Amino acid sequence: MFQAVPDVSVSEVADVVRVAVAPVFLLSGIGAFLNVCASRLSRIVDRSRVIEPLLLASRGTEHDRIVADLRVLDRRIRLVSRAIFLTVLSALLICMVVVLLFAATLAHAHFGTAVALLFIASMIAIGSGFAVFLWETQVAARAVRIRSELLEHAVEE
């Protein structure tokens, strides 16, 4: 008689759970990183919303400075969004790894190559997400500068 789901011993399932714990812990780390990225994105968007109304009232060099600031903020939004995409992709690939670990046990199949390739792809995605995030922090650090006219400003007596 055909069984839809083969009978698997508790010890086999326990072994799979033990193997799957590491990727699940990785998911919690990815979640923490996503929280950092989302918070950073929120702060960038808030800053752009503060600056946007100033643009309409500005003229001359002040207008040019505000446009430059908005361009940097727009670039940072794109970079953080890309880091979030890559990080979520990594999390989805890790979920697929865990699913395949259990499916292989239930089906008594050999999905080792698929699991390894998915894990490698996940590491590439999260590594790329970290790299893009590092790039965004560099863009932000370069954008935070004090204008020379403020540094040279003297109080009139």
ChimeraX commands (.cxc) that place a marker at each C-alpha (Angstrom):
marker #1 position 0.00,0.00,0.00 radius 0.5
marker #1 position 1.25,3.50,-0.87 radius 0.5
marker #1 position 1.90,5.94,1.98 radius 0.5
marker #1 position 1.61,9.65,1.18 radius 0.5
marker #1 position 4.07,10.54,3.93 radius 0.5
marker #1 position 6.58,7.87,4.91 radius 0.5
marker #1 position 6.90,7.00,8.56 radius 0.5
marker #1 position 9.95,8.71,10.02 radius 0.5
marker #1 position 11.37,7.91,13.42 radius 0.5
marker #1 position 11.55,10.51,16.15 radius 0.5
marker #1 position 15.33,10.19,16.23 radius 0.5
marker #1 position 15.54,11.00,12.50 radius 0.5
marker #1 position 13.41,14.10,13.03 radius 0.5
marker #1 position 15.51,15.06,16.06 radius 0.5
marker #1 position 18.64,14.80,13.92 radius 0.5
marker #1 position 17.12,17.07,11.28 radius 0.5
marker #1 position 16.04,19.56,13.94 radius 0.5
marker #1 position 19.61,19.61,15.28 radius 0.5
marker #1 position 20.97,20.27,11.80 radius 0.5
marker #1 position 18.29,22.90,11.08 radius 0.5
marker #1 position 18.98,24.87,14.29 radius 0.5
marker #1 position 22.02,26.66,12.85 radius 0.5
marker #1 position 20.15,28.07,9.84 radius 0.5
marker #1 position 17.27,29.06,12.12 radius 0.5
marker #1 position 19.68,30.99,14.37 radius 0.5
marker #1 position 21.04,32.61,11.23 radius 0.5
marker #1 position 17.48,33.75,10.48 radius 0.5
marker #1 position 17.31,35.55,13.83 radius 0.5
marker #1 position 20.56,37.36,13.03 radius 0.5
marker #1 position 19.22,38.29,9.62 radius 0.5
marker #1 position 16.08,39.61,11.31 radius 0.5
marker #1 position 18.17,41.82,13.59 radius 0.5
marker #1 position 20.09,43.18,10.60 radius 0.5
marker #1 position 16.81,43.85,8.77 radius 0.5
marker #1 position 15.65,45.82,11.80 radius 0.5
marker #1 position 18.79,47.98,11.61 radius 0.5
marker #1 position 18.28,48.53,7.87 radius 0.5
marker #1 position 14.60,49.39,8.29 radius 0.5
marker #1 position 15.39,51.86,11.08 radius 0.5
marker #1 position 18.07,53.49,8.97 radius 0.5
marker #1 position 15.73,53.71,5.98 radius 0.5
marker #1 position 13.07,55.29,8.17 radius 0.5
marker #1 position 15.48,57.94,9.44 radius 0.5
marker #1 position 16.66,58.74,5.90 radius 0.5
marker #1 position 13.07,59.13,4.69 radius 0.5
marker #1 position 12.21,61.31,7.69 radius 0.5
marker #1 position 15.22,63.53,6.96 radius 0.5
marker #1 position 14.23,63.88,3.31 radius 0.5
marker #1 position 10.70,64.90,4.33 radius 0.5
marker #1 position 12.13,67.64,6.55 radius 0.5
marker #1 position 14.38,68.95,3.77 radius 0.5
marker #1 position 11.89,68.77,0.86 radius 0.5
marker #1 position 9.76,71.78,1.94 radius 0.5
marker #1 position 12.92,73.85,2.41 radius 0.5
marker #1 position 13.78,73.32,-1.25 radius 0.5
marker #1 position 10.76,75.25,-2.50 radius 0.5
marker #1 position 11.60,78.30,-0.37 radius 0.5
marker #1 position 15.32,78.32,-1.13 radius 0.5
marker #1 position 17.27,80.29,-3.71 radius 0.5
marker #1 position 20.83,80.45,-5.01 radius 0.5
marker #1 position 23.57,78.51,-3.26 radius 0.5
marker #1 position 21.19,77.42,-0.50 radius 0.5
marker #1 position 18.94,75.85,-3.15 radius 0.5
marker #1 position 21.90,74.06,-4.71 radius 0.5
marker #1 position 23.00,72.73,-1.31 radius 0.5
marker #1 position 19.50,71.41,-0.53 radius 0.5
marker #1 position 19.27,69.72,-3.96 radius 0.5
marker #1 position 22.66,68.08,-3.35 radius 0.5
marker #1 position 21.51,66.90,0.09 radius 0.5
marker #1 position 18.32,65.43,-1.38 radius 0.5
marker #1 position 20.32,63.62,-4.06 radius 0.5
marker #1 position 22.52,62.05,-1.40 radius 0.5
marker #1 position 19.45,61.03,0.62 radius 0.5
marker #1 position 17.86,59.53,-2.50 radius 0.5
marker #1 position 21.03,57.53,-3.20 radius 0.5
marker #1 position 21.09,56.32,0.41 radius 0.5
marker #1 position 17.43,55.24,0.17 radius 0.5
marker #1 position 18.25,53.18,-2.93 radius 0.5
marker #1 position 21.28,51.59,-1.25 radius 0.5
marker #1 position 19.45,50.67,1.96 radius 0.5
marker #1 position 16.52,49.32,-0.07 radius 0.5
marker #1 position 18.95,47.15,-2.05 radius 0.5
marker #1 position 20.55,45.90,1.18 radius 0.5
marker #1 position 17.09,45.02,2.52 radius 0.5
marker #1 position 16.24,43.16,-0.70 radius 0.5
marker #1 position 19.44,41.11,-0.57 radius 0.5
marker #1 position 18.98,40.36,3.12 radius 0.5
marker #1 position 15.38,39.21,2.66 radius 0.5
marker #1 position 16.52,37.08,-0.30 radius 0.5
marker #1 position 19.09,35.48,1.99 radius 0.5
marker #1 position 16.41,34.76,4.60 radius 0.5
marker #1 position 14.16,33.14,1.99 radius 0.5
marker #1 position 17.03,30.95,0.79 radius 0.5
marker #1 position 17.73,29.87,4.39 radius 0.5
marker #1 position 14.05,28.98,4.78 radius 0.5
marker #1 position 14.33,26.85,1.66 radius 0.5
marker #1 position 17.39,25.12,3.15 radius 0.5
marker #1 position 15.41,24.21,6.27 radius 0.5
marker #1 position 12.44,22.99,4.21 radius 0.5
marker #1 position 14.72,20.84,2.06 radius 0.5
marker #1 position 16.38,19.35,5.14 radius 0.5
marker #1 position 13.01,18.16,6.39 radius 0.5
marker #1 position 11.76,17.15,2.92 radius 0.5
marker #1 position 14.87,15.04,2.38 radius 0.5
marker #1 position 14.24,13.22,5.63 radius 0.5
marker #1 position 10.56,12.64,4.90 radius 0.5
marker #1 position 11.15,11.52,1.32 radius 0.5
marker #1 position 14.36,9.64,2.12 radius 0.5
marker #1 position 15.88,11.65,-0.72 radius 0.5
marker #1 position 19.35,13.04,-1.24 radius 0.5
marker #1 position 19.07,16.82,-1.51 radius 0.5
marker #1 position 22.56,17.52,-0.21 radius 0.5
marker #1 position 23.73,19.34,-3.33 radius 0.5
marker #1 position 20.60,21.48,-3.45 radius 0.5
marker #1 position 20.93,22.32,0.26 radius 0.5
marker #1 position 24.59,23.26,-0.21 radius 0.5
marker #1 position 23.89,25.43,-3.26 radius 0.5
marker #1 position 21.00,27.20,-1.53 radius 0.5
marker #1 position 23.16,27.86,1.52 radius 0.5
marker #1 position 25.98,29.21,-0.67 radius 0.5
marker #1 position 23.49,31.45,-2.48 radius 0.5
marker #1 position 22.17,32.66,0.87 radius 0.5
marker #1 position 25.67,33.54,2.06 radius 0.5
marker #1 position 26.35,35.40,-1.19 radius 0.5
marker #1 position 23.09,37.34,-0.78 radius 0.5
marker #1 position 23.70,38.27,2.87 radius 0.5
marker #1 position 27.33,39.13,2.15 radius 0.5
marker #1 position 26.20,41.35,-0.71 radius 0.5
marker #1 position 23.60,42.93,1.56 radius 0.5
marker #1 position 26.31,43.69,4.14 radius 0.5
marker #1 position 28.55,45.14,1.42 radius 0.5
marker #1 position 25.78,47.41,0.12 radius 0.5
marker #1 position 25.02,48.48,3.69 radius 0.5
marker #1 position 28.71,49.30,4.20 radius 0.5
marker #1 position 28.63,51.32,0.99 radius 0.5
marker #1 position 25.58,53.24,2.28 radius 0.5
marker #1 position 27.32,54.03,5.55 radius 0.5
marker #1 position 30.28,55.39,3.59 radius 0.5
marker #1 position 27.97,57.58,1.50 radius 0.5
marker #1 position 26.34,58.82,4.71 radius 0.5
marker #1 position 29.68,59.54,6.37 radius 0.5
marker #1 position 30.88,61.57,3.40 radius 0.5
marker #1 position 27.61,63.52,3.32 radius 0.5
marker #1 position 27.88,64.53,6.96 radius 0.5
marker #1 position 30.09,67.53,6.78 radius 0.5
marker #1 position 30.07,70.99,8.19 radius 0.5
marker #1 position 30.04,73.68,5.56 radius 0.5
marker #1 position 33.21,75.74,5.48 radius 0.5
marker #1 position 31.31,79.03,5.69 radius 0.5
marker #1 position 29.91,77.90,9.05 radius 0.5
marker #1 position 33.33,76.92,10.32 radius 0.5
marker #1 position 34.74,80.29,9.31 radius 0.5
marker #1 position 31.79,82.31,10.62 radius 0.5
marker #1 position 32.73,84.85,13.24 radius 0.5
marker #1 position 30.32,86.62,15.55 radius 0.5
marker #1 position 30.14,90.36,14.95 radius 0.5
marker #1 position 30.76,92.52,17.99 radius 0.5
marker link #1:1,2 radius 0.2
marker link #1:2,3 radius 0.2
marker link #1:3,4 radius 0.2
marker link #1:4,5 radius 0.2
marker link #1:5,6 radius 0.2
marker link #1:6,7 radius 0.2
marker link #1:7,8 radius 0.2
marker link #1:8,9 radius 0.2
marker link #1:9,10 radius 0.2
marker link #1:10,11 radius 0.2
marker link #1:11,12 radius 0.2
marker link #1:12,13 radius 0.2
marker link #1:13,14 radius 0.2
marker link #1:14,15 radius 0.2
marker link #1:15,16 radius 0.2
marker link #1:16,17 radius 0.2
marker link #1:17,18 radius 0.2
marker link #1:18,19 radius 0.2
marker link #1:19,20 radius 0.2
marker link #1:20,21 radius 0.2
marker link #1:21,22 radius 0.2
marker link #1:22,23 radius 0.2
marker link #1:23,24 radius 0.2
marker link #1:24,25 radius 0.2
marker link #1:25,26 radius 0.2
marker link #1:26,27 radius 0.2
marker link #1:27,28 radius 0.2
marker link #1:28,29 radius 0.2
marker link #1:29,30 radius 0.2
marker link #1:30,31 radius 0.2
marker link #1:31,32 radius 0.2
marker link #1:32,33 radius 0.2
marker link #1:33,34 radius 0.2
marker link #1:34,35 radius 0.2
marker link #1:35,36 radius 0.2
marker link #1:36,37 radius 0.2
marker link #1:37,38 radius 0.2
marker link #1:38,39 radius 0.2
marker link #1:39,40 radius 0.2
marker link #1:40,41 radius 0.2
marker link #1:41,42 radius 0.2
marker link #1:42,43 radius 0.2
marker link #1:43,44 radius 0.2
marker link #1:44,45 radius 0.2
marker link #1:45,46 radius 0.2
marker link #1:46,47 radius 0.2
marker link #1:47,48 radius 0.2
marker link #1:48,49 radius 0.2
marker link #1:49,50 radius 0.2
marker link #1:50,51 radius 0.2
marker link #1:51,52 radius 0.2
marker link #1:52,53 radius 0.2
marker link #1:53,54 radius 0.2
marker link #1:54,55 radius 0.2
marker link #1:55,56 radius 0.2
marker link #1:56,57 radius 0.2
marker link #1:57,58 radius 0.2
marker link #1:58,59 radius 0.2
marker link #1:59,60 radius 0.2
marker link #1:60,61 radius 0.2
marker link #1:61,62 radius 0.2
marker link #1:62,63 radius 0.2
marker link #1:63,64 radius 0.2
marker link #1:64,65 radius 0.2
marker link #1:65,66 radius 0.2
marker link #1:66,67 radius 0.2
marker link #1:67,68 radius 0.2
marker link #1:68,69 radius 0.2
marker link #1:69,70 radius 0.2
marker link #1:70,71 radius 0.2
marker link #1:71,72 radius 0.2
marker link #1:72,73 radius 0.2
marker link #1:73,74 radius 0.2
marker link #1:74,75 radius 0.2
marker link #1:75,76 radius 0.2
marker link #1:76,77 radius 0.2
marker link #1:77,78 radius 0.2
marker link #1:78,79 radius 0.2
marker link #1:79,80 radius 0.2
marker link #1:80,81 radius 0.2
marker link #1:81,82 radius 0.2
marker link #1:82,83 radius 0.2
marker link #1:83,84 radius 0.2
marker link #1:84,85 radius 0.2
marker link #1:85,86 radius 0.2
marker link #1:86,87 radius 0.2
marker link #1:87,88 radius 0.2
marker link #1:88,89 radius 0.2
marker link #1:89,90 radius 0.2
marker link #1:90,91 radius 0.2
marker link #1:91,92 radius 0.2
marker link #1:92,93 radius 0.2
marker link #1:93,94 radius 0.2
marker link #1:94,95 radius 0.2
marker link #1:95,96 radius 0.2
marker link #1:96,97 radius 0.2
marker link #1:97,98 radius 0.2
marker link #1:98,99 radius 0.2
marker link #1:99,100 radius 0.2
marker link #1:100,101 radius 0.2
marker link #1:101,102 radius 0.2
marker link #1:102,103 radius 0.2
marker link #1:103,104 radius 0.2
marker link #1:104,105 radius 0.2
marker link #1:105,106 radius 0.2
marker link #1:106,107 radius 0.2
marker link #1:107,108 radius 0.2
marker link #1:108,109 radius 0.2
marker link #1:109,110 radius 0.2
marker link #1:110,111 radius 0.2
marker link #1:111,112 radius 0.2
marker link #1:112,113 radius 0.2
marker link #1:113,114 radius 0.2
marker link #1:114,115 radius 0.2
marker link #1:115,116 radius 0.2
marker link #1:116,117 radius 0.2
marker link #1:117,118 radius 0.2
marker link #1:118,119 radius 0.2
marker link #1:119,120 radius 0.2
marker link #1:120,121 radius 0.2
marker link #1:121,122 radius 0.2
marker link #1:122,123 radius 0.2
marker link #1:123,124 radius 0.2
marker link #1:124,125 radius 0.2
marker link #1:125,126 radius 0.2
marker link #1:126,127 radius 0.2
marker link #1:127,128 radius 0.2
marker link #1:128,129 radius 0.2
marker link #1:129,130 radius 0.2
marker link #1:130,131 radius 0.2
marker link #1:131,132 radius 0.2
marker link #1:132,133 radius 0.2
marker link #1:133,134 radius 0.2
marker link #1:134,135 radius 0.2
marker link #1:135,136 radius 0.2
marker link #1:136,137 radius 0.2
marker link #1:137,138 radius 0.2
marker link #1:138,139 radius 0.2
marker link #1:139,140 radius 0.2
marker link #1:140,141 radius 0.2
marker link #1:141,142 radius 0.2
marker link #1:142,143 radius 0.2
marker link #1:143,144 radius 0.2
marker link #1:144,145 radius 0.2
marker link #1:145,146 radius 0.2
marker link #1:146,147 radius 0.2
marker link #1:147,148 radius 0.2
marker link #1:148,149 radius 0.2
marker link #1:149,150 radius 0.2
marker link #1:150,151 radius 0.2
marker link #1:151,152 radius 0.2
marker link #1:152,153 radius 0.2
marker link #1:153,154 radius 0.2
marker link #1:154,155 radius 0.2
marker link #1:155,156 radius 0.2
marker link #1:156,157 radius 0.2
view
